[in-house]
Amino acid sequence: MDDMEELKAPSNGIKIKYDLRRMITARWAITVKKDPHSLRAKELKTCLELIKMEWGERITKLARSVLVRRSFQVKRNLPSPEDIRKLANYVIGCLKTVDLKAENYSRVVQLSQTRMLMYNKRRSGEVDAISLNSYASKTRDIDDLDESLVGELSKVELHLLKSQDLMKVRGKDNCPVPVLIPADLKGRLDFLASSSVRKQAGIPEANCYLFPVVSTKYDNKMCLLFQSPAESQLIIHL
């Protein structure tokens, strides 16, 4: 495989091994049922053994080395720290001035979810998945937390945990991950979680999420373009 470096998708060489083995194994099973001592059955068995012995060394190993090498060459365009600071200040300013009324529920969802997303640097899906039960079970007592969530924390991180409310939410592979609630969000999240406010805003009782997608005549068209209100808010104001 001297031309492995020229392959556009070396991962295909890794994946195709399993498809070939399944196909040849199925063919061998059909053949051996008819005549277990036939030349055809022996050839198929030999082919399986060769794939098992040589594919990893001659193809998989080289393909993985190409993938690793290419991963270091990928350019990742990260946002400027100054842009992030400006956006964070803008969101905080909007949170301070927005009126906590039922007609502004969608706006409060957008701002609060964006603030939570930026403050915790979590995946948007993890913030989207925050439920009312998760918010209701928030804690400030570090003794109530699992060791897997706390781990080895610095003094600054421990101070943040003790001085702010914390929730456990579903993360990648359904593992629990910690999410901190900044002080400027406390009243806004209480507003979003209020059953009476949600009823006035037209949120169905079956909706168990803290940040429901609210369809209004003001922002419905824009929010449909993105996966979540937080992402739409980020893109609109960047």
Summary of the structure (lengths in Angstrom):
residues: 238
radius of gyration: 26.8
end to end distance: 46.5
largest distance: 82.7
contacts: 621
relative contact order: 0.11
helix: 65%
strand: 6%
